[in-house]
Amino acid sequence: MSQASGSIANRISQKLASPEFRTYLMSTHFWGPVANWGIPLAAIADWKKDPAYISGNMTVALCIYSGLFMRFALAVQPTNYLLFACHATNEVAQLVQGYRFLQYNKFGGNKQEQEQEQKVEEKPSTA
């Protein structure tokens, strides 16, 4: 078993040391998607924030943007799976944000919040 794991580790280290891999690390096929991961990570972090601050227009724009770039990532040669994964994650994150936006602004989430605030304000103080 240790010989097999040693062989796997050896192959991985050879792959990482290869000129092709170093060229890949210095290309826009690698650094573009790495820098782009900030968008879906920010959207995922925003899931816990108040939906009142979600921009519906920006959410739609980012959904379209990610959909287009998912297609682009598969069309370029060589296929850029890192870029595809980034935009697929962003598409899901933006769809969740879009759902939260619609739930809050169109399906009564905002009204329920206002009603709860009014009930809290109406309670008489016992002090």
Z-matrix of the N, CA and C atoms (Angstrom, degrees):
N
C 1 1.441
C 2 1.523 1 110.72
N 3 1.336 2 118.19 1 -43.49
C 4 1.461 3 120.04 2 -178.83
C 5 1.523 4 111.30 3 -66.82
N 6 1.339 5 116.86 4 -29.88
C 7 1.454 6 119.61 5 178.16
C 8 1.532 7 109.77 6 -67.99
N 9 1.329 8 116.84 7 -38.60
C 10 1.459 9 120.37 8 178.56
C 11 1.524 10 110.88 9 -66.65
N 12 1.323 11 116.77 10 -42.75
C 13 1.460 12 119.13 11 178.99
C 14 1.525 13 110.80 12 -68.53
N 15 1.311 14 117.01 13 -33.01
C 16 1.464 15 120.35 14 175.61
C 17 1.513 16 110.80 15 -65.91
N 18 1.319 17 116.88 16 -38.36
C 19 1.456 18 121.51 17 178.04
C 20 1.532 19 110.78 18 -65.90
N 21 1.335 20 116.62 19 -41.19
C 22 1.461 21 120.73 20 178.41
C 23 1.526 22 109.95 21 -65.36
N 24 1.323 23 116.65 22 -45.26
C 25 1.463 24 120.54 23 178.67
C 26 1.525 25 110.84 24 -61.96
N 27 1.313 26 116.80 25 -38.34
C 28 1.459 27 120.88 26 178.80
C 29 1.534 28 110.43 27 -64.67
N 30 1.332 29 116.87 28 -43.86
C 31 1.465 30 119.88 29 178.99
C 32 1.530 31 111.42 30 -64.56
N 33 1.319 32 117.08 31 -38.85
C 34 1.468 33 120.18 32 178.92
C 35 1.523 34 110.12 33 -65.42
N 36 1.329 35 116.99 34 -44.71
C 37 1.465 36 119.36 35 -179.68
C 38 1.524 37 111.21 36 -65.35
N 39 1.336 38 117.70 37 -35.62
C 40 1.462 39 120.13 38 176.69
C 41 1.534 40 110.69 39 -66.48
N 42 1.311 41 116.14 40 -40.02
C 43 1.463 42 120.22 41 178.68
C 44 1.527 43 110.71 42 -64.06
N 45 1.341 44 116.96 43 -43.09
C 46 1.460 45 120.91 44 -179.95
C 47 1.521 46 112.23 45 -67.14
N 48 1.322 47 117.05 46 -29.55
C 49 1.466 48 121.45 47 -179.25
C 50 1.526 49 112.72 48 -87.78
N 51 1.320 50 118.20 49 -4.76
C 52 1.462 51 120.79 50 -175.90
C 53 1.531 52 111.18 51 -71.41
N 54 1.323 53 117.08 52 149.45
C 55 1.469 54 120.39 53 177.30
C 56 1.535 55 112.84 54 -61.39
N 57 1.322 56 117.64 55 -31.79
C 58 1.462 57 120.42 56 179.48
C 59 1.528 58 111.27 57 -64.99
N 60 1.338 59 115.77 58 -41.31
C 61 1.462 60 119.01 59 -179.89
C 62 1.528 61 110.80 60 -68.83
N 63 1.319 62 117.20 61 -40.19
C 64 1.471 63 119.75 62 176.60
C 65 1.522 64 111.00 63 -63.39
N 66 1.320 65 117.34 64 -37.51
C 67 1.460 66 120.67 65 176.67
C 68 1.528 67 110.17 66 -64.70
N 69 1.331 68 116.38 67 -41.05
C 70 1.466 69 120.89 68 177.84
C 71 1.529 70 110.79 69 -61.99
N 72 1.336 71 117.32 70 -42.19
C 73 1.466 72 120.61 71 179.83
C 74 1.523 73 112.60 72 -64.79
N 75 1.302 74 117.82 73 -23.89
C 76 1.462 75 121.30 74 -179.01
C 77 1.533 76 112.12 75 -99.39
N 78 1.322 77 117.21 76 13.43
C 79 1.463 78 120.28 77 -177.02
C 80 1.525 79 111.43 78 -106.90
N 81 1.321 80 114.90 79 165.54
C 82 1.464 81 119.98 80 175.75
C 83 1.522 82 111.75 81 -72.77
N 84 1.336 83 117.20 82 -16.11
C 85 1.470 84 120.29 83 175.65
C 86 1.529 85 110.54 84 -66.17
N 87 1.315 86 117.18 85 -22.65
C 88 1.461 87 121.00 86 178.43
C 89 1.529 88 110.97 87 -100.50
N 90 1.332 89 117.89 88 -53.59
C 91 1.464 90 120.93 89 -172.10
C 92 1.522 91 113.41 90 -73.25
N 93 1.331 92 118.05 91 -28.47
C 94 1.467 93 120.10 92 175.94
C 95 1.520 94 111.92 93 -60.09
N 96 1.339 95 117.75 94 -54.32
C 97 1.465 96 118.78 95 178.28
C 98 1.524 97 113.56 96 -64.99
N 99 1.331 98 117.29 97 -35.26
C 100 1.470 99 119.57 98 179.49
C 101 1.531 100 109.63 99 -61.74
N 102 1.330 101 116.73 100 -45.40
C 103 1.467 102 120.01 101 178.56
C 104 1.522 103 111.08 102 -67.31
N 105 1.315 104 116.46 103 -32.77
C 106 1.458 105 121.84 104 -177.16
C 107 1.529 106 112.72 105 -72.29
N 108 1.320 107 118.92 106 -17.15
C 109 1.465 108 121.68 107 -179.39
C 110 1.525 109 112.14 108 -63.57
N 111 1.323 110 118.02 109 -14.99
C 112 1.457 111 120.10 110 177.50
C 113 1.521 112 112.97 111 -62.24
N 114 1.326 113 117.29 112 -32.77
C 115 1.473 114 120.93 113 -177.97
C 116 1.531 115 111.46 114 -66.35
N 117 1.357 116 119.63 115 -54.33
C 118 1.465 117 117.17 116 179.67
C 119 1.526 118 113.24 117 -67.96
N 120 1.324 119 117.49 118 -31.93
C 121 1.468 120 119.01 119 177.90
C 122 1.524 121 110.98 120 -65.00
N 123 1.333 122 117.18 121 -39.06
C 124 1.469 123 120.53 122 177.46
C 125 1.528 124 110.47 123 -66.56
N 126 1.333 125 116.91 124 -39.94
C 127 1.467 126 120.05 125 179.31
C 128 1.526 127 110.94 126 -65.23
N 129 1.317 128 116.74 127 -40.19
C 130 1.467 129 120.06 128 178.32
C 131 1.528 130 110.39 129 -66.50
N 132 1.327 131 116.77 130 -39.43
C 133 1.470 132 120.04 131 177.68
C 134 1.529 133 110.96 132 -64.00
N 135 1.324 134 117.36 133 -30.93
C 136 1.463 135 121.35 134 -179.11
C 137 1.526 136 113.75 135 -75.80
N 138 1.321 137 118.06 136 -8.85
C 139 1.464 138 120.40 137 179.62
C 140 1.523 139 111.80 138 -59.55
N 141 1.319 140 117.52 139 -28.00
C 142 1.469 141 120.99 140 -177.17
C 143 1.523 142 112.49 141 -91.46
N 144 1.323 143 117.24 142 -4.51
C 145 1.464 144 120.69 143 -178.27
C 146 1.529 145 110.59 144 -88.82
N 147 1.309 146 115.26 145 166.11
C 148 1.462 147 122.69 146 -178.72
C 149 1.531 148 110.48 147 -60.96
N 150 1.330 149 118.82 148 128.24
C 151 1.468 150 120.99 149 -179.31
C 152 1.530 151 113.85 150 -68.76
N 153 1.315 152 117.89 151 -9.32
C 154 1.463 153 120.29 152 178.08
C 155 1.524 154 111.71 153 -64.31
N 156 1.321 155 117.42 154 -22.09
C 157 1.466 156 121.67 155 -176.70
C 158 1.523 157 113.55 156 -93.03
N 159 1.323 158 119.14 157 0.58
C 160 1.458 159 121.92 158 -178.36
C 161 1.522 160 109.41 159 -77.24
N 162 1.328 161 116.34 160 131.71
C 163 1.452 162 122.21 161 175.45
C 164 1.522 163 108.70 162 -91.73
N 165 1.317 164 116.25 163 116.40
C 166 1.457 165 120.53 164 178.77
C 167 1.520 166 112.43 165 -63.64
N 168 1.332 167 117.00 166 -40.73
C 169 1.463 168 120.79 167 179.90
C 170 1.524 169 111.36 168 -64.00
N 171 1.302 170 117.29 169 -43.47
C 172 1.460 171 120.43 170 -179.46
C 173 1.521 172 111.12 171 -68.54
N 174 1.309 173 117.26 172 -36.21
C 175 1.461 174 120.94 173 178.51
C 176 1.527 175 110.58 174 -63.90
N 177 1.327 176 116.89 175 -43.79
C 178 1.470 177 120.51 176 177.14
C 179 1.522 178 110.40 177 -63.72
N 180 1.329 179 117.27 178 -43.40
C 181 1.464 180 120.82 179 179.88
C 182 1.530 181 111.09 180 -61.19
N 183 1.326 182 117.53 181 -41.87
C 184 1.464 183 120.43 182 -179.94
C 185 1.526 184 111.78 183 -70.74
N 186 1.326 185 117.99 184 -31.16
C 187 1.477 186 120.48 185 174.62
C 188 1.524 187 110.32 186 -64.21
N 189 1.329 188 116.57 187 -45.76
C 190 1.468 189 120.63 188 179.20
C 191 1.526 190 110.18 189 -64.59
N 192 1.329 191 116.46 190 -44.91
C 193 1.465 192 122.30 191 179.09
C 194 1.525 193 111.28 192 -57.08
N 195 1.313 194 116.87 193 -47.97
C 196 1.464 195 119.67 194 -178.34
C 197 1.516 196 111.64 195 -68.83
N 198 1.321 197 116.88 196 -36.99
C 199 1.459 198 119.40 197 176.94
C 200 1.522 199 112.07 198 -61.92
N 201 1.334 200 116.67 199 -43.27
C 202 1.462 201 120.43 200 178.29
C 203 1.520 202 111.89 201 -65.02
N 204 1.324 203 116.39 202 -42.99
C 205 1.456 204 118.96 203 -177.14
C 206 1.528 205 113.04 204 -75.98
N 207 1.326 206 118.11 205 -21.64
C 208 1.475 207 118.67 206 171.27
C 209 1.525 208 108.76 207 -64.59
N 210 1.326 209 116.33 208 -42.81
C 211 1.467 210 120.58 209 178.11
C 212 1.528 211 110.14 210 -64.28
N 213 1.337 212 116.81 211 -43.54
C 214 1.464 213 121.07 212 179.46
C 215 1.523 214 111.19 213 -60.85
N 216 1.335 215 117.09 214 -41.63
C 217 1.471 216 121.06 215 -178.36
C 218 1.521 217 111.59 216 -61.36
N 219 1.325 218 117.10 217 -30.67
C 220 1.467 219 120.45 218 178.73
C 221 1.527 220 112.03 219 -86.36
N 222 1.342 221 117.25 220 -20.81
C 223 1.462 222 120.79 221 -176.54
C 224 1.525 223 112.95 222 -86.05
N 225 1.340 224 118.35 223 -29.15
C 226 1.461 225 120.34 224 -177.37
C 227 1.524 226 110.28 225 -71.09
N 228 1.316 227 114.79 226 157.45
C 229 1.466 228 120.57 227 176.12
C 230 1.515 229 108.89 228 -117.06
N 231 1.286 230 120.69 229 125.01
C 232 1.456 231 127.16 230 -3.32
C 233 1.535 232 110.57 231 -73.43
N 234 1.308 233 115.52 232 153.78
C 235 1.462 234 121.21 233 -179.80
C 236 1.517 235 109.46 234 -57.84
N 237 1.329 236 115.51 235 132.20
C 238 1.462 237 121.05 236 -175.72
C 239 1.532 238 109.73 237 -101.91
N 240 1.328 239 115.58 238 89.15
C 241 1.464 240 120.75 239 -177.56
C 242 1.527 241 112.39 240 -70.53
N 243 1.327 242 117.43 241 -28.04
C 244 1.466 243 120.29 242 177.73
C 245 1.534 244 109.84 243 -66.22
N 246 1.331 245 116.85 244 -42.57
C 247 1.460 246 120.86 245 176.62
C 248 1.528 247 110.84 246 -65.83
N 249 1.320 248 116.85 247 -39.97
C 250 1.464 249 120.58 248 177.98
C 251 1.527 250 110.88 249 -61.38
N 252 1.321 251 117.03 250 -45.35
C 253 1.471 252 120.58 251 -179.86
C 254 1.526 253 111.08 252 -62.77
N 255 1.320 254 116.04 253 -40.19
C 256 1.463 255 120.32 254 178.64
C 257 1.526 256 110.89 255 -60.73
N 258 1.328 257 116.87 256 -47.97
C 259 1.462 258 119.97 257 -176.79
C 260 1.526 259 112.40 258 -75.65
N 261 1.318 260 118.08 259 -28.80
C 262 1.465 261 119.76 260 174.17
C 263 1.533 262 109.62 261 -66.03
N 264 1.324 263 116.33 262 -41.92
C 265 1.466 264 120.39 263 176.64
C 266 1.524 265 110.73 264 -63.27
N 267 1.331 266 116.32 265 -42.65
C 268 1.460 267 120.06 266 179.60
C 269 1.532 268 110.99 267 -65.66
N 270 1.320 269 117.46 268 -38.11
C 271 1.465 270 120.58 269 178.70
C 272 1.530 271 110.07 270 -60.31
N 273 1.317 272 117.16 271 -46.15
C 274 1.463 273 120.82 272 178.77
C 275 1.529 274 110.63 273 -63.93
N 276 1.328 275 116.48 274 -44.22
C 277 1.467 276 120.18 275 -179.60
C 278 1.532 277 111.07 276 -62.43
N 279 1.328 278 117.00 277 -41.09
C 280 1.465 279 119.80 278 -179.87
C 281 1.526 280 111.28 279 -71.44
N 282 1.323 281 117.98 280 -34.07
C 283 1.461 282 119.81 281 176.02
C 284 1.533 283 111.03 282 -65.10
N 285 1.330 284 116.77 283 -37.80
C 286 1.471 285 120.13 284 175.06
C 287 1.525 286 109.57 285 -63.80
N 288 1.334 287 117.02 286 -43.38
C 289 1.467 288 120.34 287 178.45
C 290 1.537 289 110.18 288 -63.46
N 291 1.327 290 116.81 289 -39.88
C 292 1.462 291 120.00 290 177.80
C 293 1.519 292 112.01 291 -62.66
N 294 1.329 293 116.27 292 -40.60
C 295 1.461 294 120.48 293 176.28
C 296 1.528 295 110.51 294 -62.09
N 297 1.317 296 116.22 295 -44.49
C 298 1.471 297 119.86 296 179.21
C 299 1.528 298 110.76 297 -62.94
N 300 1.342 299 116.87 298 -40.13
C 301 1.464 300 121.24 299 178.39
C 302 1.524 301 110.76 300 -61.44
N 303 1.336 302 115.79 301 -48.59
C 304 1.468 303 119.35 302 -179.81
C 305 1.521 304 111.81 303 -65.30
N 306 1.315 305 117.01 304 -41.20
C 307 1.465 306 120.92 305 179.29
C 308 1.528 307 110.41 306 -60.32
N 309 1.307 308 116.35 307 -41.81
C 310 1.464 309 120.51 308 -176.74
C 311 1.528 310 111.94 309 -76.00
N 312 1.336 311 117.72 310 -45.45
C 313 1.466 312 121.08 311 -171.77
C 314 1.519 313 114.65 312 -92.78
N 315 1.307 314 118.15 313 -29.19
C 316 1.463 315 120.00 314 -172.99
C 317 1.522 316 113.84 315 -111.14
N 318 1.312 317 118.30 316 -26.92
C 319 1.462 318 120.79 317 -173.46
C 320 1.520 319 113.07 318 -112.60
N 321 1.321 320 118.03 319 23.11
C 322 1.446 321 121.03 320 169.19
C 323 1.513 322 117.95 321 93.84
N 324 1.304 323 119.23 322 3.54
C 325 1.458 324 119.55 323 178.62
C 326 1.516 325 112.16 324 -62.38
N 327 1.305 326 116.67 325 -36.55
C 328 1.458 327 122.50 326 179.44
C 329 1.525 328 110.24 327 -67.96
N 330 1.326 329 117.24 328 -41.71
C 331 1.468 330 121.56 329 -179.64
C 332 1.520 331 111.59 330 -67.21
N 333 1.321 332 117.20 331 -40.09
C 334 1.466 333 120.56 332 178.26
C 335 1.525 334 110.30 333 -63.21
N 336 1.319 335 116.86 334 -38.89
C 337 1.466 336 120.61 335 178.76
C 338 1.526 337 110.59 336 -64.88
N 339 1.338 338 116.87 337 -42.03
C 340 1.462 339 120.49 338 179.20
C 341 1.526 340 111.40 339 -65.64
N 342 1.335 341 117.36 340 -38.92
C 343 1.468 342 120.74 341 178.20
C 344 1.515 343 111.33 342 -64.18
N 345 1.308 344 117.73 343 -39.72
C 346 1.463 345 121.29 344 178.28
C 347 1.525 346 110.67 345 -65.10
N 348 1.331 347 117.01 346 -39.19
C 349 1.464 348 120.17 347 177.78
C 350 1.519 349 111.24 348 -64.60
N 351 1.347 350 117.12 349 -38.91
C 352 1.464 351 120.40 350 179.01
C 353 1.515 352 111.13 351 -66.15
N 354 1.325 353 118.08 352 -39.00
C 355 1.462 354 120.95 353 178.50
C 356 1.513 355 110.86 354 -64.29
N 357 1.310 356 117.37 355 -38.10
C 358 1.465 357 120.65 356 179.30
C 359 1.533 358 109.87 357 -67.23
N 360 1.342 359 116.62 358 -39.15
C 361 1.455 360 120.47 359 -179.76
C 362 1.524 361 112.47 360 -69.76
N 363 1.340 362 118.32 361 -29.51
C 364 1.455 363 122.86 362 -177.13
C 365 1.517 364 113.81 363 -78.20
N 366 1.333 365 117.84 364 -19.98
C 367 1.466 366 119.60 365 -178.56
C 368 1.522 367 109.95 366 -66.24
N 369 1.348 368 116.91 367 127.84
C 370 1.469 369 118.99 368 179.01
C 371 1.531 370 110.47 369 -73.35
N 372 1.283 371 114.76 370 146.25
C 373 1.470 372 118.45 371 178.50
C 374 1.519 373 109.17 372 -80.88
N 375 1.325 374 117.09 373 143.92
C 376 1.475 375 122.02 374 -176.62
C 377 1.519 376 111.12 375 -99.83
N 378 1.301 377 118.52 376 3.05
C 379 1.463 378 120.64 377 -176.58
C 380 1.472 379 113.69 378 -83.14
